[in-house]
Amino acid sequence: MSLEIERKFLLKNTDFKKEAHKKEYIKQGFLNSDKERTVRVRIKDTSGFLTVKGKSNSSGTTRFEWEKKIPKKEAEDLFNLCERGIIEKYRYLVKIDSHTYEVDEFLGENAGLLVAEIELSSENEFFKKPEWIGEEVTGDIKYYNSNLSKFPFKKW
């Protein structure tokens, strides 16, 4: 169990791809997308994960998170129980100084959406913003994956 502190941004362009040191394929669905708590099943490349997240604080930067690695086959089976709206995306990892940005390039009904997240050790921790970082959307629920599964970007 831990607290997750992160900030979320839209992107100005795809220049991040030149700086990425890793690219992963992610498929995820939600067993529960209640605003008080979400329960997510995810396959990242060849591994499965089950994640529980609590409600965000008032600034949208901090919330409880619990995650456990599970066999990929179990994750695949759990997709049968998920709410409607599976999310697929590529995640690029970009190291900037001592931080790593996770940049998601959404596929399917969310294609065209690019979102970068950075995890911090405190809400007021300094971090460098590369040129490709755009508007901050931390705490904006419409950019939460649980919301994108129900209200995809292509339908905005």
Beta strands, then each sheet from edge to edge (+ up, - down):
strand 1: 2-11
strand 2: 22-32
strand 3: 37-44
strand 4: 47-54
strand 5: 62-70
strand 6: 87-96
strand 7: 99-106
strand 8: 114-119
strand 9: 133-136
sheet 1: 9+ 1- 5+ 4- 3+ 2- 6+ 7- 8+
end
